[in-house]
């Protein structure tokens, strides 16, 4: 879907709704993570490591602005925790320190 950012976001949102409805926590987590990364903006002085597999190119971070990016990453982290993917939760918290500071 290169160049079709809006369409991609719509599809991720549809996937999130479907996965939640059907109880597929792993699909819910993955879709939340991907759209959260797309919306993530470093507006609180936090930054993800450029070498991390979770990070976006700097140009994408500058192009996208949405207050929901952190919310989707938080949802993803909670879904991964529920699924039992503890190493993934640790990776996300190491990459995005605000996740580690959030109460569960």
One Martini backbone bead per residue (centre of mass of N, CA, C, O) as a GRO file, in nm:
protein
  104
    1UNK     BB    1   0.056   0.065   0.017
    2UNK     BB    2   0.216   0.263  -0.127
    3UNK     BB    3   0.099   0.592  -0.073
    4UNK     BB    4  -0.160   0.473   0.120
    5UNK     BB    5  -0.205   0.575   0.419
    6UNK     BB    6  -0.510   0.599   0.469
    7UNK     BB    7  -0.582   0.309   0.385
    8UNK     BB    8  -0.404   0.167   0.592
    9UNK     BB    9  -0.539   0.280   0.845
   10UNK     BB   10  -0.816   0.166   0.790
   11UNK     BB   11  -0.730  -0.133   0.793
   12UNK     BB   12  -0.623  -0.138   1.082
   13UNK     BB   13  -0.890  -0.056   1.218
   14UNK     BB   14  -1.045  -0.303   1.113
   15UNK     BB   15  -0.861  -0.514   1.244
   16UNK     BB   16  -0.904  -0.430   1.534
   17UNK     BB   17  -1.208  -0.475   1.544
   18UNK     BB   18  -1.206  -0.774   1.458
   19UNK     BB   19  -1.013  -0.890   1.673
   20UNK     BB   20  -1.178  -0.805   1.916
   21UNK     BB   21  -1.445  -0.947   1.842
   22UNK     BB   22  -1.294  -1.246   1.803
   23UNK     BB   23  -1.039  -1.274   2.014
   24UNK     BB   24  -0.754  -1.179   1.870
   25UNK     BB   25  -0.498  -1.071   2.049
   26UNK     BB   26  -0.254  -1.088   1.852
   27UNK     BB   27  -0.383  -0.913   1.625
   28UNK     BB   28  -0.445  -0.669   1.796
   29UNK     BB   29  -0.155  -0.606   1.877
   30UNK     BB   30  -0.031  -0.570   1.596
   31UNK     BB   31  -0.217  -0.345   1.490
   32UNK     BB   32  -0.162  -0.143   1.717
   33UNK     BB   33   0.138  -0.121   1.672
   34UNK     BB   34   0.141  -0.023   1.377
   35UNK     BB   35  -0.039   0.232   1.417
   36UNK     BB   36   0.126   0.352   1.646
   37UNK     BB   37   0.381   0.397   1.478
   38UNK     BB   38   0.249   0.583   1.267
   39UNK     BB   39   0.149   0.800   1.506
   40UNK     BB   40   0.406   0.851   1.634
   41UNK     BB   41   0.514   1.113   1.859
   42UNK     BB   42   0.777   1.318   1.983
   43UNK     BB   43   0.627   1.517   2.247
   44UNK     BB   44   0.819   1.424   2.530
   45UNK     BB   45   1.134   1.358   2.463
   46UNK     BB   46   1.098   1.094   2.324
   47UNK     BB   47   1.281   0.806   2.190
   48UNK     BB   48   1.360   0.590   1.953
   49UNK     BB   49   1.555   0.363   1.841
   50UNK     BB   50   1.702   0.339   1.527
   51UNK     BB   51   1.774   0.015   1.573
   52UNK     BB   52   1.490  -0.055   1.603
   53UNK     BB   53   1.224  -0.255   1.489
   54UNK     BB   54   1.003  -0.030   1.594
   55UNK     BB   55   1.104   0.193   1.429
   56UNK     BB   56   1.090   0.486   1.254
   57UNK     BB   57   1.150   0.693   1.037
   58UNK     BB   58   1.204   1.023   1.074
   59UNK     BB   59   1.019   1.118   0.843
   60UNK     BB   60   0.758   0.987   0.955
   61UNK     BB   61   0.744   1.129   1.228
   62UNK     BB   62   0.710   1.417   1.096
   63UNK     BB   63   0.442   1.356   0.922
   64UNK     BB   64   0.312   1.249   1.186
   65UNK     BB   65   0.002   1.345   1.369
   66UNK     BB   66  -0.102   1.191   1.683
   67UNK     BB   67  -0.244   1.129   1.997
   68UNK     BB   68  -0.284   0.796   1.948
   69UNK     BB   69  -0.013   0.646   1.939
   70UNK     BB   70   0.027   0.580   2.241
   71UNK     BB   71  -0.239   0.430   2.279
   72UNK     BB   72  -0.177   0.198   2.079
   73UNK     BB   73   0.083   0.102   2.219
   74UNK     BB   74  -0.055   0.037   2.486
   75UNK     BB   75  -0.251  -0.171   2.374
   76UNK     BB   76  -0.039  -0.360   2.263
   77UNK     BB   77   0.103  -0.421   2.528
   78UNK     BB   78  -0.147  -0.542   2.669
   79UNK     BB   79  -0.196  -0.768   2.463
   80UNK     BB   80   0.078  -0.907   2.489
   81UNK     BB   81   0.044  -0.969   2.787
   82UNK     BB   82  -0.214  -1.140   2.760
   83UNK     BB   83  -0.070  -1.347   2.558
   84UNK     BB   84   0.248  -1.381   2.678
   85UNK     BB   85   0.457  -1.159   2.541
   86UNK     BB   86   0.711  -1.062   2.732
   87UNK     BB   87   0.941  -0.986   2.535
   88UNK     BB   88   0.776  -0.775   2.379
   89UNK     BB   89   0.714  -0.590   2.613
   90UNK     BB   90   1.007  -0.526   2.678
   91UNK     BB   91   1.080  -0.405   2.405
   92UNK     BB   92   0.875  -0.174   2.414
   93UNK     BB   93   0.971  -0.048   2.688
   94UNK     BB   94   1.262   0.006   2.587
   95UNK     BB   95   1.174   0.189   2.341
   96UNK     BB   96   0.914   0.303   2.523
   97UNK     BB   97   0.919   0.450   2.825
   98UNK     BB   98   0.613   0.523   2.870
   99UNK     BB   99   0.522   0.224   2.914
  100UNK     BB  100   0.674   0.177   3.190
  101UNK     BB  101   0.507   0.422   3.340
  102UNK     BB  102   0.253   0.267   3.312
  103UNK     BB  103  -0.021   0.167   3.447
  104UNK     BB  104  -0.196  -0.160   3.491
   0.00000   0.00000   0.00000
